[in-house]
């Protein structure tokens, strides 16, 4: 996972190297198109920018014309920028073939393909016949919002919980109706209608939307597939519901977190914990919008917990949850941040809730306990759990 500024350096810096194919992956709304358009503006006549969101570009003659233009470019080597490339059928093989043809003709070109999916890893990209460099652009963190929009990190953390981190929606936050319409029309609907069908066949699109809605309205909750099924208008099979949850994770919308299993052994399937990967989605769909911290402390705690777990997932950590009645912890984190058992309580919490954290670290001493409180959740969203994490120091308030 990489930030917008890191992806920009990676992309532009690579244009001075030997021509190759580069993949820029990530969910809708995180800035892939903006980055490609910035690159096109910087390159001027060298750039050939097309997007598969334009339906005319899905016609065979349009695709052939792009590569014919690249082959005729002279004397400066062109850069082909393919936005929303996953919407072209067989897109990876077609890009490989077209770029290979230019190399065989002695006219190689840089190729940058952006795809609204997070399921293709850099490692798998390197196994292609013609290796591809790949980077995954993550949902924006509070530190990225603070740096880009020049706001205080605490204010950025507050905004991340209430309005999420989609950069294009930032300017509309003071007008909730317009802001919510932007999130639905620019992120949610294109992801459900175009991106997910490009990942796998969707035989029940109405059911997919219902599974998404049920997940989005129950952030940071453990729900069995049967409980999700009971909330749906169309009673799809449990297998289909599980598949659609996985696809929602691949599209960067909702992550179904597994229950913690230290031995990584196969166990009876446990119900997933549903984490919405950007709080903007919850806020845009919830009938009451973002919670009031003073009047709705429990709902605010849920949204903070969702934002904290989403931040860990979006930062490339392995995140699960642990529940062994009567004990529970909100998240178990493994990765570059270290090993953490996490409890999120921005409202006063009971001794019983703390006992779950104590019990977990007693059973698994490699994990450090972490209680995210009303005084520390903003710092967590900016810096993560480690004191060595990068990012500005939030000001206390």
C-alpha positions in Angstrom: 0.0 0.0 0.0 1.2 3.5 -0.8 0.1 7.1 -0.3 -0.8 9.4 -3.1 2.5 11.4 -2.9 4.5 8.2 -2.8 2.6 6.8 -5.9 3.2 10.1 -7.7 7.0 9.8 -7.1 7.0 6.2 -8.1 5.1 6.8 -11.3 6.8 10.0 -12.6 10.2 8.8 -11.6 9.8 5.6 -13.5 9.2 7.4 -16.8 13.0 8.1 -17.1 13.7 4.4 -16.9 13.5 1.6 -19.6 10.0 1.4 -21.0 7.8 -1.1 -19.2 4.3 -1.7 -18.1 3.3 -0.1 -14.7 0.1 -0.9 -12.9 -1.6 1.5 -10.5 -4.2 -0.3 -8.4 -6.6 0.8 -5.8 -10.3 1.4 -5.0 -12.5 4.0 -6.6 -12.0 7.6 -5.4 -8.5 7.5 -4.1 -6.9 9.6 -6.9 -5.8 7.2 -9.6 -7.4 9.2 -12.4 -6.1 12.5 -10.9 -2.6 11.1 -10.9 -2.8 9.9 -14.5 -4.2 13.3 -15.6 -1.4 15.1 -13.7 1.1 12.9 -15.5 -0.6 13.6 -18.9 -0.4 17.4 -18.2 3.2 17.1 -17.2 4.2 15.1 -20.3 2.3 17.2 -22.8 2.4 15.7 -26.3 4.2 12.6 -25.1 1.0 11.4 -23.3 -1.7 9.3 -24.8 -4.5 9.3 -22.2 -7.7 7.2 -22.6 -10.2 5.9 -20.1 -12.4 2.8 -20.3 -15.1 4.8 -18.4 -15.7 6.3 -21.9 -17.8 3.5 -23.5 -16.6 4.4 -27.0 -13.1 3.3 -25.9 -14.4 -0.2 -25.4 -14.8 -0.6 -29.2 -12.1 -2.6 -31.0 -11.2 0.2 -33.4 -10.7 2.7 -30.6 -8.3 0.2 -28.8 -6.3 -0.4 -32.0 -6.1 3.4 -32.7 -4.5 4.0 -29.3 -1.6 1.7 -30.0 -1.3 2.8 -33.6 -0.8 6.4 -32.3 1.8 5.1 -29.9 3.6 3.3 -32.7 3.7 6.5 -34.8 5.0 8.7 -32.1 8.4 10.3 -32.9 11.0 11.3 -32.0 10.1 11.3 -28.2 9.0 8.0 -26.7 5.3 8.1 -25.8 3.6 7.2 -22.6 0.3 5.4 -22.9 -2.0 6.1 -19.9 -4.9 3.7 -19.6 -7.4 4.7 -16.9 -9.9 2.2 -15.4 -8.1 -0.5 -17.5 -9.9 -3.3 -15.7 -13.1 -2.5 -17.7 -11.4 -3.7 -21.0 -12.2 -7.4 -21.3 -9.0 -9.4 -20.8 -7.2 -6.2 -20.0 -3.9 -7.6 -18.7 -3.3 -9.9 -21.6 -4.4 -7.2 -24.1 -2.0 -4.7 -22.6 0.8 -7.3 -22.6 0.2 -8.1 -26.3 0.0 -4.5 -27.5 3.1 -3.4 -25.6 5.0 -6.5 -26.8 4.1 -5.7 -30.4 5.6 -2.2 -30.1 8.8 -3.7 -28.6 9.0 -6.2 -31.5 8.7 -3.3 -33.9 11.5 -1.4 -32.2 9.2 1.3 -30.9 8.7 0.5 -27.2 6.5 2.8 -25.1 5.9 3.4 -21.5 2.5 2.0 -20.4 0.7 3.0 -17.2 -2.6 1.2 -16.5 -4.8 2.2 -13.6 -7.4 -0.3 -12.3 -10.0 0.1 -9.6 -9.2 -3.1 -7.8 -6.9 -4.0 -5.0 -6.7 -7.8 -5.6 -3.7 -8.0 -7.9 -0.5 -7.9 -5.9 2.8 -6.6 -7.1 4.2 -10.2 -6.7 1.6 -11.6 -9.1 2.3 -8.8 -11.6 5.9 -9.8 -11.7 4.9 -13.4 -12.8 3.5 -12.1 -16.1 5.2 -13.0 -19.4 6.3 -9.3 -19.6 6.8 -8.3 -15.9 4.9 -5.3 -14.7 5.7 -3.0 -11.8 2.7 -2.6 -9.6 1.7 -0.2 -6.8 -1.5 -0.1 -4.8 -2.8 3.3 -3.9 -4.5 3.0 -0.5 -7.5 4.9 0.9 -6.3 8.2 2.3 -5.0 8.3 5.9 -5.5 11.3 8.3 -1.8 12.3 7.8 -2.3 12.3 4.0 -5.4 14.5 4.3 -3.6 16.8 6.7 -0.5 17.2 4.4 -2.4 17.6 1.2 -5.2 20.0 2.3 -3.0 21.8 4.9 -5.2 21.2 7.9 -4.3 20.3 11.5 -3.9 16.5 11.9 -6.5 16.4 14.7 -9.0 18.1 12.4 -8.0 15.6 9.6 -8.7 12.7 12.0 -12.1 14.1 13.0 -12.9 14.5 9.3 -11.8 10.9 8.5 -14.3 9.5 11.0 -17.2 11.8 10.0 -16.6 12.1 6.3 -13.9 9.6 5.3 -10.9 10.4 3.2 -11.9 10.6 -0.5 -10.0 13.6 -1.7 -12.5 14.6 -4.4 -15.2 14.9 -1.8 -13.2 17.1 0.6 -14.4 20.4 -0.8 -18.1 19.4 -0.4 -18.0 18.5 3.3 -19.8 21.7 4.4 -22.8 20.7 2.2 -23.8 17.2 3.3 -26.4 16.6 0.6 -24.0 17.4 -2.2 -21.1 15.6 -0.4 -23.2 12.4 0.0 -24.3 12.5 -3.7 -20.7 12.8 -4.7 -19.7 9.7 -2.7 -22.6 7.7 -4.0 -22.3 8.8 -7.7 -18.5 8.9 -7.9 -17.5 6.0 -5.7 -20.2 3.6 -4.6 -22.3 3.2 -7.8 -19.4 2.9 -10.3 -17.8 0.3 -8.0 -20.9 -1.8 -7.7 -22.1 -1.4 -11.3 -18.8 -1.6 -13.2 -15.8 -2.5 -11.1 -17.2 -5.6 -9.3 -18.6 -7.1 -12.5 -15.1 -6.7 -14.0 -13.7 -8.8 -11.2 -16.1 -11.7 -11.4 -19.5 -12.5 -12.9 -22.3 -11.0 -10.9 -25.4 -13.0 -11.5 -27.5 -11.3 -8.9 -26.7 -7.5 -9.0 -29.6 -6.6 -6.8 -28.4 -9.1 -4.1 -24.9 -7.6 -4.4 -26.3 -4.1 -3.6 -28.2 -5.5 -0.6 -25.2 -7.3 0.8 -23.2 -4.1 0.4 -25.9 -2.0 2.1 -26.2 -4.4 5.0 -22.4 -4.4 5.5 -22.1 -0.6 5.2 -24.9 0.0 7.8 -23.3 -2.4 10.3 -19.7 -1.1 10.6 -17.3 -2.9 12.9 -19.9 -5.6 13.8 -19.5 -9.3 13.8 -22.4 -10.7 11.6 -22.9 -14.3 10.6 -23.8 -14.9 7.0 -27.2 -16.1 8.3 -27.8 -12.7 10.0 -26.8 -10.9 6.9 -29.1 -13.1 4.9 -32.0 -12.3 7.2 -31.5 -8.5 6.5 -31.9 -8.9 2.7 -34.9 -8.5 0.5 -33.6 -11.2 -1.8 -32.6 -14.3 0.2 -29.5 -15.3 -1.7 -27.5 -18.5 -0.8 -24.9 -18.3 1.9 -22.3 -19.2 -0.6 -23.3 -16.2 -2.8 -23.3 -13.8 0.1 -19.8 -15.0 1.1 -18.6 -14.5 -2.4 -20.0 -11.0 -2.7 -18.4 -10.0 0.7 -15.0 -11.1 -0.7 -15.6 -9.1 -3.9 -16.5 -6.0 -1.8 -13.1 -6.5 -0.1 -11.3 -6.8 -3.5 -13.0 -3.5 -4.6 -11.8 -1.7 -1.5 -15.3 -1.1 -0.1 -15.9 -3.5 2.8 -13.4 -5.9 4.4 -14.8 -9.1 6.1 -12.2 -9.7 8.8 -11.6 -13.3 9.9 -11.5 -14.4 13.5 -8.0 -14.7 14.9 -6.4 -18.1 14.6 -2.8 -18.3 15.9 -2.0 -21.6 14.2 -3.4 -20.4 10.9 -5.2 -23.8 10.8 -8.5 -24.5 9.1 -11.4 -24.1 11.5 -15.1 -24.1 11.3 -15.9 -20.9 9.5 -16.4 -18.1 11.9 -18.7 -15.1 11.2 -16.8 -12.1 9.7 -16.3 -8.7 11.3 -17.4 -6.1 8.7 -15.1 -3.1 8.4 -16.1 -0.4 5.9 -12.8 0.7 4.4 -13.7 4.4 4.2 -16.1 6.1 6.7 -17.4 8.2 3.8 -19.4 5.2 2.7 -21.1 4.8 6.1 -21.8 8.5 6.4 -23.2 8.9 2.9 -25.6 5.9 3.4 -26.6 6.3 7.0 -30.0 8.0 7.4 -28.7 10.2 10.3 -25.2 10.8 8.9 -22.2 11.1 11.1 -22.7 10.7 14.9 -22.6 13.6 17.4 -19.7 12.9 19.7 -21.5 14.3 22.8 -25.0 13.1 22.3 -24.2 9.7 20.6 -21.1 8.4 22.4 -21.7 4.7 21.5 -22.3 5.3 17.9 -19.3 7.6 17.7 -17.2 4.9 19.3 -18.3 2.5 16.6 -17.4 4.9 13.9 -14.0 5.6 15.5 -13.4 1.8 15.8 -14.3 1.3 12.2 -12.0 4.1 11.1 -9.1 2.7 13.2 -9.5 -0.8 11.9 -9.9 0.4 8.3 -6.7 2.5 8.7 -4.8 -0.7 9.7 -6.2 -2.7 6.8 -5.6 0.2 4.3 -2.0 0.4 5.6 -1.3 -3.2 4.6 -1.6 -4.8 8.1 -3.2 -8.2 8.6 -6.2 -7.5 10.8 -8.5 -10.0 12.5 -10.7 -10.0 15.6 -10.8 -12.3 18.6 -13.8 -13.6 20.5 -13.8 -16.4 23.1 -16.9 -16.0 25.3 -17.0 -14.1 27.5 -13.8 -12.4 26.2 -13.3 -10.2 23.2 -10.8 -7.8 21.6 -11.7 -5.5 18.8 -8.7 -6.2 16.6 -5.6 -8.3 16.3 -2.9 -6.6 14.1 0.1 -8.3 12.5 2.5 -6.6 10.1 5.0 -3.8 9.8 3.4 -2.0 12.8 4.2 -5.0 15.0 1.8 -7.3 16.8 -1.0 -5.6 18.7 -4.2 -6.6 20.5 -6.5 -3.6 20.3 -9.5 -2.3 22.2 -11.2 0.8 21.0 -13.2 2.6 23.7 -13.7 6.4 23.3 -16.5 6.2 25.9 -16.0 4.9 29.5 -15.5 1.1 29.3 -16.1 -1.6 31.8 -13.7 -3.8 33.7 -15.1 -6.8 31.8 -14.1 -5.3 28.5 -10.6 -4.7 29.7 -10.4 -8.3 30.9 -10.7 -9.5 27.3 -7.6 -7.6 26.4 -5.8 -9.0 29.5 -6.9 -12.5 28.7 -5.7 -12.3 25.1 -2.2 -11.1 25.8 -1.9 -13.7 28.6 -2.6 -16.4 26.1 -0.6 -14.8 23.3 2.3 -12.9 24.9 3.9 -11.9 21.6 1.1 -9.3 21.2 1.2 -5.9 22.9 -2.0 -4.6 24.4 -3.4 -1.2 23.1 -6.4 0.6 24.3 -7.4 3.4 22.0 -9.3 6.0 24.1 -11.0 9.4 23.7 -7.5 10.9 24.2 -5.6 8.8 21.7 -7.8 7.8 18.7 -6.9 10.8 16.7 -3.2 10.1 17.2 -3.7 6.5 16.1 -5.4 7.7 12.9 -2.5 10.0 12.2 0.5 7.9 13.3 -0.7 4.3 13.9 0.2 2.5 17.1 4.0 2.7 16.8 5.9 5.7 18.2 8.2 5.3 15.1 5.3 5.7 12.7 5.6 8.6 10.3 3.3 11.5 10.4 2.8 14.9 12.1 2.2 15.0 15.8 -1.4 15.8 16.6 -2.0 18.7 18.9 -4.0 17.8 22.0 -7.3 19.5 22.5 
